[in-house]
């Protein structure tokens, strides 16, 4: 197995353990329209992160919710405007924060 495949397998195993231990969940992703498409199950980790912005007078700290999604769950990449329902809450994908060989991290509202 090559390096990229090994890293994808490690991330999938870590996320499976996190789901088992209650630190992550399975959710339902619905692609945005157009083109739309059928909803499907995804593995997801919710993260509330502190974001620091600098204004004229002083820095401001706020909290932003981000979702980490496992790329292996997607036949076609997740897109802005898609929704993820996790534990009864609906999140709208607003922007891709970061991406690697196996995970994407999204700012959501």
Chimera marker file (.cmm) of the C-alpha trace (Angstrom):
<marker_set name="trace">
<marker id="1" x="0.000" y="0.000" z="0.000" r="1" g="1" b="0" radius="0.5"/>
<marker id="2" x="1.357" y="3.451" z="-0.900" r="1" g="1" b="0" radius="0.5"/>
<marker id="3" x="1.671" y="6.443" z="1.394" r="1" g="1" b="0" radius="0.5"/>
<marker id="4" x="-1.584" y="8.132" z="0.281" r="1" g="1" b="0" radius="0.5"/>
<marker id="5" x="-3.605" y="4.925" z="0.656" r="1" g="1" b="0" radius="0.5"/>
<marker id="6" x="-2.047" y="4.302" z="4.069" r="1" g="1" b="0" radius="0.5"/>
<marker id="7" x="-2.941" y="7.809" z="5.268" r="1" g="1" b="0" radius="0.5"/>
<marker id="8" x="-6.528" y="7.407" z="4.002" r="1" g="1" b="0" radius="0.5"/>
<marker id="9" x="-6.807" y="4.091" z="5.857" r="1" g="1" b="0" radius="0.5"/>
<marker id="10" x="-5.447" y="5.632" z="9.068" r="1" g="1" b="0" radius="0.5"/>
<marker id="11" x="-7.921" y="8.550" z="8.895" r="1" g="1" b="0" radius="0.5"/>
<marker id="12" x="-10.826" y="6.149" z="8.263" r="1" g="1" b="0" radius="0.5"/>
<marker id="13" x="-9.789" y="3.985" z="11.244" r="1" g="1" b="0" radius="0.5"/>
<marker id="14" x="-9.429" y="7.017" z="13.527" r="1" g="1" b="0" radius="0.5"/>
<marker id="15" x="-12.871" y="8.301" z="12.509" r="1" g="1" b="0" radius="0.5"/>
<marker id="16" x="-14.419" y="4.834" z="13.024" r="1" g="1" b="0" radius="0.5"/>
<marker id="17" x="-12.975" y="4.770" z="16.556" r="1" g="1" b="0" radius="0.5"/>
<marker id="18" x="-14.250" y="8.309" z="17.186" r="1" g="1" b="0" radius="0.5"/>
<marker id="19" x="-17.758" y="7.275" z="16.106" r="1" g="1" b="0" radius="0.5"/>
<marker id="20" x="-17.611" y="4.192" z="18.321" r="1" g="1" b="0" radius="0.5"/>
<marker id="21" x="-16.475" y="6.327" z="21.276" r="1" g="1" b="0" radius="0.5"/>
<marker id="22" x="-19.109" y="9.043" z="20.723" r="1" g="1" b="0" radius="0.5"/>
<marker id="23" x="-16.651" y="11.688" z="19.474" r="1" g="1" b="0" radius="0.5"/>
<marker id="24" x="-17.976" y="11.695" z="15.886" r="1" g="1" b="0" radius="0.5"/>
<marker id="25" x="-21.200" y="10.692" z="14.140" r="1" g="1" b="0" radius="0.5"/>
<marker id="26" x="-22.711" y="9.452" z="10.960" r="1" g="1" b="0" radius="0.5"/>
<marker id="27" x="-24.830" y="12.010" z="9.156" r="1" g="1" b="0" radius="0.5"/>
<marker id="28" x="-26.685" y="12.522" z="5.897" r="1" g="1" b="0" radius="0.5"/>
<marker id="29" x="-25.249" y="14.650" z="3.093" r="1" g="1" b="0" radius="0.5"/>
<marker id="30" x="-27.538" y="16.168" z="0.471" r="1" g="1" b="0" radius="0.5"/>
<marker id="31" x="-25.865" y="17.722" z="-2.596" r="1" g="1" b="0" radius="0.5"/>
<marker id="32" x="-26.842" y="21.283" z="-3.544" r="1" g="1" b="0" radius="0.5"/>
<marker id="33" x="-29.140" y="22.015" z="-6.478" r="1" g="1" b="0" radius="0.5"/>
<marker id="34" x="-28.318" y="22.158" z="-9.314" r="1" g="1" b="0" radius="0.5"/>
<marker id="35" x="-27.431" y="19.415" z="-10.073" r="1" g="1" b="0" radius="0.5"/>
<marker id="36" x="-28.757" y="17.975" z="-6.804" r="1" g="1" b="0" radius="0.5"/>
<marker id="37" x="-28.854" y="14.254" z="-6.224" r="1" g="1" b="0" radius="0.5"/>
<marker id="38" x="-29.843" y="11.671" z="-3.685" r="1" g="1" b="0" radius="0.5"/>
<marker id="39" x="-28.860" y="12.069" z="-0.037" r="1" g="1" b="0" radius="0.5"/>
<marker id="40" x="-26.374" y="9.549" z="1.376" r="1" g="1" b="0" radius="0.5"/>
<marker id="41" x="-24.692" y="8.600" z="4.643" r="1" g="1" b="0" radius="0.5"/>
<marker id="42" x="-21.381" y="10.205" z="5.635" r="1" g="1" b="0" radius="0.5"/>
<marker id="43" x="-18.995" y="10.043" z="8.569" r="1" g="1" b="0" radius="0.5"/>
<marker id="44" x="-18.594" y="13.447" z="10.189" r="1" g="1" b="0" radius="0.5"/>
<marker id="45" x="-16.872" y="15.147" z="13.091" r="1" g="1" b="0" radius="0.5"/>
<marker id="46" x="-18.191" y="18.471" z="14.412" r="1" g="1" b="0" radius="0.5"/>
<marker id="47" x="-15.680" y="20.984" z="15.725" r="1" g="1" b="0" radius="0.5"/>
<marker id="48" x="-16.436" y="24.364" z="17.312" r="1" g="1" b="0" radius="0.5"/>
<marker id="49" x="-13.301" y="26.430" z="16.749" r="1" g="1" b="0" radius="0.5"/>
<marker id="50" x="-12.306" y="29.848" z="17.991" r="1" g="1" b="0" radius="0.5"/>
<marker id="51" x="-11.573" y="32.351" z="15.251" r="1" g="1" b="0" radius="0.5"/>
<marker id="52" x="-9.591" y="35.481" z="16.017" r="1" g="1" b="0" radius="0.5"/>
<marker id="53" x="-10.010" y="38.530" z="13.786" r="1" g="1" b="0" radius="0.5"/>
<marker id="54" x="-8.181" y="41.820" z="14.092" r="1" g="1" b="0" radius="0.5"/>
<marker id="55" x="-10.007" y="45.123" z="13.820" r="1" g="1" b="0" radius="0.5"/>
<marker id="56" x="-8.867" y="48.709" z="14.224" r="1" g="1" b="0" radius="0.5"/>
<marker id="57" x="-8.867" y="48.733" z="18.017" r="1" g="1" b="0" radius="0.5"/>
<marker id="58" x="-8.476" y="45.176" z="19.240" r="1" g="1" b="0" radius="0.5"/>
<marker id="59" x="-8.772" y="41.526" z="18.279" r="1" g="1" b="0" radius="0.5"/>
<marker id="60" x="-12.170" y="39.854" z="18.415" r="1" g="1" b="0" radius="0.5"/>
<marker id="61" x="-12.659" y="36.179" z="19.166" r="1" g="1" b="0" radius="0.5"/>
<marker id="62" x="-15.715" y="34.306" z="17.974" r="1" g="1" b="0" radius="0.5"/>
<marker id="63" x="-16.705" y="30.662" z="17.605" r="1" g="1" b="0" radius="0.5"/>
<marker id="64" x="-17.313" y="29.001" z="14.248" r="1" g="1" b="0" radius="0.5"/>
<marker id="65" x="-18.661" y="25.499" z="13.698" r="1" g="1" b="0" radius="0.5"/>
<marker id="66" x="-16.730" y="23.335" z="11.254" r="1" g="1" b="0" radius="0.5"/>
<marker id="67" x="-17.441" y="19.822" z="9.986" r="1" g="1" b="0" radius="0.5"/>
<marker id="68" x="-14.768" y="17.303" z="9.050" r="1" g="1" b="0" radius="0.5"/>
<marker id="69" x="-15.934" y="14.899" z="6.326" r="1" g="1" b="0" radius="0.5"/>
<marker id="70" x="-14.249" y="11.716" z="5.118" r="1" g="1" b="0" radius="0.5"/>
<marker id="71" x="-13.648" y="11.930" z="1.345" r="1" g="1" b="0" radius="0.5"/>
<marker id="72" x="-14.110" y="8.161" z="0.959" r="1" g="1" b="0" radius="0.5"/>
<marker id="73" x="-17.848" y="8.652" z="1.592" r="1" g="1" b="0" radius="0.5"/>
<marker id="74" x="-18.217" y="10.843" z="-1.518" r="1" g="1" b="0" radius="0.5"/>
<marker id="75" x="-18.381" y="9.574" z="-5.114" r="1" g="1" b="0" radius="0.5"/>
<marker id="76" x="-18.390" y="13.264" z="-6.143" r="1" g="1" b="0" radius="0.5"/>
<marker id="77" x="-16.720" y="15.861" z="-3.890" r="1" g="1" b="0" radius="0.5"/>
<marker id="78" x="-18.832" y="17.762" z="-1.369" r="1" g="1" b="0" radius="0.5"/>
<marker id="79" x="-19.758" y="21.259" z="-2.574" r="1" g="1" b="0" radius="0.5"/>
<marker id="80" x="-20.674" y="24.642" z="-1.140" r="1" g="1" b="0" radius="0.5"/>
<marker id="81" x="-24.430" y="24.706" z="-0.561" r="1" g="1" b="0" radius="0.5"/>
<marker id="82" x="-24.676" y="21.031" z="0.322" r="1" g="1" b="0" radius="0.5"/>
<marker id="83" x="-26.256" y="20.129" z="3.644" r="1" g="1" b="0" radius="0.5"/>
<marker id="84" x="-25.256" y="17.677" z="6.349" r="1" g="1" b="0" radius="0.5"/>
<marker id="85" x="-27.755" y="16.525" z="8.956" r="1" g="1" b="0" radius="0.5"/>
<marker id="86" x="-26.053" y="15.270" z="12.113" r="1" g="1" b="0" radius="0.5"/>
<marker id="87" x="-27.818" y="14.301" z="15.321" r="1" g="1" b="0" radius="0.5"/>
<marker id="88" x="-30.961" y="16.228" z="14.273" r="1" g="1" b="0" radius="0.5"/>
<marker id="89" x="-29.123" y="19.460" z="13.360" r="1" g="1" b="0" radius="0.5"/>
<marker id="90" x="-28.826" y="20.684" z="9.760" r="1" g="1" b="0" radius="0.5"/>
<marker id="91" x="-25.577" y="22.322" z="8.639" r="1" g="1" b="0" radius="0.5"/>
<marker id="92" x="-25.065" y="24.189" z="5.355" r="1" g="1" b="0" radius="0.5"/>
<marker id="93" x="-21.575" y="23.947" z="3.819" r="1" g="1" b="0" radius="0.5"/>
<marker id="94" x="-20.369" y="27.549" z="3.362" r="1" g="1" b="0" radius="0.5"/>
<marker id="95" x="-16.704" y="27.219" z="2.499" r="1" g="1" b="0" radius="0.5"/>
<marker id="96" x="-13.878" y="24.738" z="2.338" r="1" g="1" b="0" radius="0.5"/>
<marker id="97" x="-11.397" y="25.485" z="5.140" r="1" g="1" b="0" radius="0.5"/>
<marker id="98" x="-8.812" y="22.816" z="4.362" r="1" g="1" b="0" radius="0.5"/>
<marker id="99" x="-8.383" y="19.552" z="2.537" r="1" g="1" b="0" radius="0.5"/>
<marker id="100" x="-5.911" y="16.695" z="2.422" r="1" g="1" b="0" radius="0.5"/>
<marker id="101" x="-5.825" y="13.255" z="0.800" r="1" g="1" b="0" radius="0.5"/>
<marker id="102" x="-8.661" y="11.847" z="2.910" r="1" g="1" b="0" radius="0.5"/>
<marker id="103" x="-10.491" y="14.624" z="4.788" r="1" g="1" b="0" radius="0.5"/>
<marker id="104" x="-12.202" y="17.927" z="4.069" r="1" g="1" b="0" radius="0.5"/>
<marker id="105" x="-12.962" y="20.562" z="6.705" r="1" g="1" b="0" radius="0.5"/>
<marker id="106" x="-15.892" y="22.917" z="6.050" r="1" g="1" b="0" radius="0.5"/>
<marker id="107" x="-17.100" y="26.132" z="7.654" r="1" g="1" b="0" radius="0.5"/>
<marker id="108" x="-20.844" y="25.703" z="8.147" r="1" g="1" b="0" radius="0.5"/>
<marker id="109" x="-23.847" y="27.635" z="9.315" r="1" g="1" b="0" radius="0.5"/>
<link id1="1" id2="2" r="1" g="1" b="0" radius="0.2"/>
<link id1="2" id2="3" r="1" g="1" b="0" radius="0.2"/>
<link id1="3" id2="4" r="1" g="1" b="0" radius="0.2"/>
<link id1="4" id2="5" r="1" g="1" b="0" radius="0.2"/>
<link id1="5" id2="6" r="1" g="1" b="0" radius="0.2"/>
<link id1="6" id2="7" r="1" g="1" b="0" radius="0.2"/>
<link id1="7" id2="8" r="1" g="1" b="0" radius="0.2"/>
<link id1="8" id2="9" r="1" g="1" b="0" radius="0.2"/>
<link id1="9" id2="10" r="1" g="1" b="0" radius="0.2"/>
<link id1="10" id2="11" r="1" g="1" b="0" radius="0.2"/>
<link id1="11" id2="12" r="1" g="1" b="0" radius="0.2"/>
<link id1="12" id2="13" r="1" g="1" b="0" radius="0.2"/>
<link id1="13" id2="14" r="1" g="1" b="0" radius="0.2"/>
<link id1="14" id2="15" r="1" g="1" b="0" radius="0.2"/>
<link id1="15" id2="16" r="1" g="1" b="0" radius="0.2"/>
<link id1="16" id2="17" r="1" g="1" b="0" radius="0.2"/>
<link id1="17" id2="18" r="1" g="1" b="0" radius="0.2"/>
<link id1="18" id2="19" r="1" g="1" b="0" radius="0.2"/>
<link id1="19" id2="20" r="1" g="1" b="0" radius="0.2"/>
<link id1="20" id2="21" r="1" g="1" b="0" radius="0.2"/>
<link id1="21" id2="22" r="1" g="1" b="0" radius="0.2"/>
<link id1="22" id2="23" r="1" g="1" b="0" radius="0.2"/>
<link id1="23" id2="24" r="1" g="1" b="0" radius="0.2"/>
<link id1="24" id2="25" r="1" g="1" b="0" radius="0.2"/>
<link id1="25" id2="26" r="1" g="1" b="0" radius="0.2"/>
<link id1="26" id2="27" r="1" g="1" b="0" radius="0.2"/>
<link id1="27" id2="28" r="1" g="1" b="0" radius="0.2"/>
<link id1="28" id2="29" r="1" g="1" b="0" radius="0.2"/>
<link id1="29" id2="30" r="1" g="1" b="0" radius="0.2"/>
<link id1="30" id2="31" r="1" g="1" b="0" radius="0.2"/>
<link id1="31" id2="32" r="1" g="1" b="0" radius="0.2"/>
<link id1="32" id2="33" r="1" g="1" b="0" radius="0.2"/>
<link id1="33" id2="34" r="1" g="1" b="0" radius="0.2"/>
<link id1="34" id2="35" r="1" g="1" b="0" radius="0.2"/>
<link id1="35" id2="36" r="1" g="1" b="0" radius="0.2"/>
<link id1="36" id2="37" r="1" g="1" b="0" radius="0.2"/>
<link id1="37" id2="38" r="1" g="1" b="0" radius="0.2"/>
<link id1="38" id2="39" r="1" g="1" b="0" radius="0.2"/>
<link id1="39" id2="40" r="1" g="1" b="0" radius="0.2"/>
<link id1="40" id2="41" r="1" g="1" b="0" radius="0.2"/>
<link id1="41" id2="42" r="1" g="1" b="0" radius="0.2"/>
<link id1="42" id2="43" r="1" g="1" b="0" radius="0.2"/>
<link id1="43" id2="44" r="1" g="1" b="0" radius="0.2"/>
<link id1="44" id2="45" r="1" g="1" b="0" radius="0.2"/>
<link id1="45" id2="46" r="1" g="1" b="0" radius="0.2"/>
<link id1="46" id2="47" r="1" g="1" b="0" radius="0.2"/>
<link id1="47" id2="48" r="1" g="1" b="0" radius="0.2"/>
<link id1="48" id2="49" r="1" g="1" b="0" radius="0.2"/>
<link id1="49" id2="50" r="1" g="1" b="0" radius="0.2"/>
<link id1="50" id2="51" r="1" g="1" b="0" radius="0.2"/>
<link id1="51" id2="52" r="1" g="1" b="0" radius="0.2"/>
<link id1="52" id2="53" r="1" g="1" b="0" radius="0.2"/>
<link id1="53" id2="54" r="1" g="1" b="0" radius="0.2"/>
<link id1="54" id2="55" r="1" g="1" b="0" radius="0.2"/>
<link id1="55" id2="56" r="1" g="1" b="0" radius="0.2"/>
<link id1="56" id2="57" r="1" g="1" b="0" radius="0.2"/>
<link id1="57" id2="58" r="1" g="1" b="0" radius="0.2"/>
<link id1="58" id2="59" r="1" g="1" b="0" radius="0.2"/>
<link id1="59" id2="60" r="1" g="1" b="0" radius="0.2"/>
<link id1="60" id2="61" r="1" g="1" b="0" radius="0.2"/>
<link id1="61" id2="62" r="1" g="1" b="0" radius="0.2"/>
<link id1="62" id2="63" r="1" g="1" b="0" radius="0.2"/>
<link id1="63" id2="64" r="1" g="1" b="0" radius="0.2"/>
<link id1="64" id2="65" r="1" g="1" b="0" radius="0.2"/>
<link id1="65" id2="66" r="1" g="1" b="0" radius="0.2"/>
<link id1="66" id2="67" r="1" g="1" b="0" radius="0.2"/>
<link id1="67" id2="68" r="1" g="1" b="0" radius="0.2"/>
<link id1="68" id2="69" r="1" g="1" b="0" radius="0.2"/>
<link id1="69" id2="70" r="1" g="1" b="0" radius="0.2"/>
<link id1="70" id2="71" r="1" g="1" b="0" radius="0.2"/>
<link id1="71" id2="72" r="1" g="1" b="0" radius="0.2"/>
<link id1="72" id2="73" r="1" g="1" b="0" radius="0.2"/>
<link id1="73" id2="74" r="1" g="1" b="0" radius="0.2"/>
<link id1="74" id2="75" r="1" g="1" b="0" radius="0.2"/>
<link id1="75" id2="76" r="1" g="1" b="0" radius="0.2"/>
<link id1="76" id2="77" r="1" g="1" b="0" radius="0.2"/>
<link id1="77" id2="78" r="1" g="1" b="0" radius="0.2"/>
<link id1="78" id2="79" r="1" g="1" b="0" radius="0.2"/>
<link id1="79" id2="80" r="1" g="1" b="0" radius="0.2"/>
<link id1="80" id2="81" r="1" g="1" b="0" radius="0.2"/>
<link id1="81" id2="82" r="1" g="1" b="0" radius="0.2"/>
<link id1="82" id2="83" r="1" g="1" b="0" radius="0.2"/>
<link id1="83" id2="84" r="1" g="1" b="0" radius="0.2"/>
<link id1="84" id2="85" r="1" g="1" b="0" radius="0.2"/>
<link id1="85" id2="86" r="1" g="1" b="0" radius="0.2"/>
<link id1="86" id2="87" r="1" g="1" b="0" radius="0.2"/>
<link id1="87" id2="88" r="1" g="1" b="0" radius="0.2"/>
<link id1="88" id2="89" r="1" g="1" b="0" radius="0.2"/>
<link id1="89" id2="90" r="1" g="1" b="0" radius="0.2"/>
<link id1="90" id2="91" r="1" g="1" b="0" radius="0.2"/>
<link id1="91" id2="92" r="1" g="1" b="0" radius="0.2"/>
<link id1="92" id2="93" r="1" g="1" b="0" radius="0.2"/>
<link id1="93" id2="94" r="1" g="1" b="0" radius="0.2"/>
<link id1="94" id2="95" r="1" g="1" b="0" radius="0.2"/>
<link id1="95" id2="96" r="1" g="1" b="0" radius="0.2"/>
<link id1="96" id2="97" r="1" g="1" b="0" radius="0.2"/>
<link id1="97" id2="98" r="1" g="1" b="0" radius="0.2"/>
<link id1="98" id2="99" r="1" g="1" b="0" radius="0.2"/>
<link id1="99" id2="100" r="1" g="1" b="0" radius="0.2"/>
<link id1="100" id2="101" r="1" g="1" b="0" radius="0.2"/>
<link id1="101" id2="102" r="1" g="1" b="0" radius="0.2"/>
<link id1="102" id2="103" r="1" g="1" b="0" radius="0.2"/>
<link id1="103" id2="104" r="1" g="1" b="0" radius="0.2"/>
<link id1="104" id2="105" r="1" g="1" b="0" radius="0.2"/>
<link id1="105" id2="106" r="1" g="1" b="0" radius="0.2"/>
<link id1="106" id2="107" r="1" g="1" b="0" radius="0.2"/>
<link id1="107" id2="108" r="1" g="1" b="0" radius="0.2"/>
<link id1="108" id2="109" r="1" g="1" b="0" radius="0.2"/>
</marker_set>
